[in-house]
Amino acid sequence: MPFRSKETLEAWLDEFRTTREGGQLINVLVQHGGDGADTGLVVVPLKNETTEIYMQPASVGDPHWTVTLGERTKPLELSSLDLQALVAELAVAAALCQFLQDKSASHTEA
């Protein structure tokens, strides 16, 4: 199956959560591809930021994922502690993206 359904991605996200702290706010949305298939969209909300991170397969059948940072409407000013918290959230997002790519590669090989 070359695409990722919401059900599959939710199972992968549950597995990710058992291997790493963080990620409780991450969720999966239905995203319909050009052919009507559910291609999956993973949303990583940031706790102290007004934007979100979106992850999705690069294309149907491709195990690679792309990461999109939502638009910002104004500059972001952070204290050192706030910056460290943002870095921690971005590290979780990066780990999740790699996890999804690894799972996708295994999924498409099966």
C-alpha positions in Angstrom: 0.0 0.0 0.0 1.9 3.1 -1.2 0.0 5.7 0.8 -0.5 6.2 4.6 -4.0 6.0 5.9 -5.0 7.9 9.0 -5.3 4.6 10.8 -1.8 3.5 9.9 -0.3 6.9 10.9 -2.1 6.9 14.2 -0.7 3.4 15.0 2.8 4.6 14.0 2.3 7.7 16.2 1.3 5.6 19.1 4.4 3.5 18.6 6.6 6.6 18.4 5.1 7.9 21.7 6.2 4.6 23.4 9.8 5.1 22.3 10.2 8.8 23.1 8.9 11.4 25.5 6.9 14.2 24.1 4.5 14.1 21.2 1.3 14.0 23.2 -0.2 17.0 21.2 0.7 15.5 17.8 -2.3 14.4 15.8 -3.1 12.9 12.4 -5.6 14.5 10.0 -7.2 13.0 6.9 -5.6 14.5 3.7 -6.9 13.3 0.4 -4.4 12.9 -2.4 -5.0 13.7 -6.1 -6.4 10.2 -6.7 -8.7 10.4 -3.6 -6.4 8.2 -1.4 -5.9 9.2 2.2 -2.2 10.3 2.2 -2.0 11.4 5.8 -1.1 14.7 7.4 0.7 14.8 10.7 0.3 18.1 12.7 2.8 19.0 15.4 1.4 21.9 17.4 4.0 24.0 19.3 3.1 24.8 22.9 4.4 28.3 23.1 4.1 29.3 19.5 1.2 30.3 17.2 2.3 28.2 14.3 2.3 24.5 13.7 4.5 22.0 12.0 3.0 19.8 9.3 4.5 16.6 8.0 3.3 14.6 5.0 4.7 12.0 2.6 6.7 13.7 -0.2 4.7 11.8 -2.8 2.6 8.7 -3.1 4.9 5.7 -2.9 7.9 7.7 -1.7 9.1 6.9 1.8 10.5 10.4 2.4 8.5 13.0 4.3 8.4 16.8 4.0 8.2 19.2 7.0 6.4 22.5 6.6 6.5 25.2 9.3 3.3 27.2 9.3 3.4 30.9 8.5 4.1 33.5 11.1 2.4 36.8 11.2 5.0 38.6 13.4 8.6 38.2 14.6 9.2 35.8 17.5 11.0 37.0 20.6 12.2 34.4 23.0 14.1 34.2 26.3 16.8 31.6 26.5 14.5 29.2 28.3 11.8 29.7 25.7 14.3 29.0 22.9 15.4 25.8 24.7 11.8 24.7 24.9 11.3 25.4 21.2 14.5 23.5 20.4 13.2 20.5 22.4 9.9 20.6 20.5 11.7 20.8 17.2 13.9 17.8 18.2 10.7 15.8 18.8 9.4 16.8 15.4 12.7 15.9 13.7 12.7 12.5 15.5 9.1 11.9 14.4 9.9 12.8 10.8 12.8 10.3 10.8 10.6 7.7 12.5 7.8 8.2 9.9 10.4 7.9 7.0 11.8 4.6 8.5 8.3 3.2 9.0 7.3 4.3 5.5 10.4 2.6 3.9 9.5 -0.6 5.8 5.8 -0.2 4.8 6.5 0.2 1.1 9.0 -2.7 1.0 6.3 -5.1 2.4 
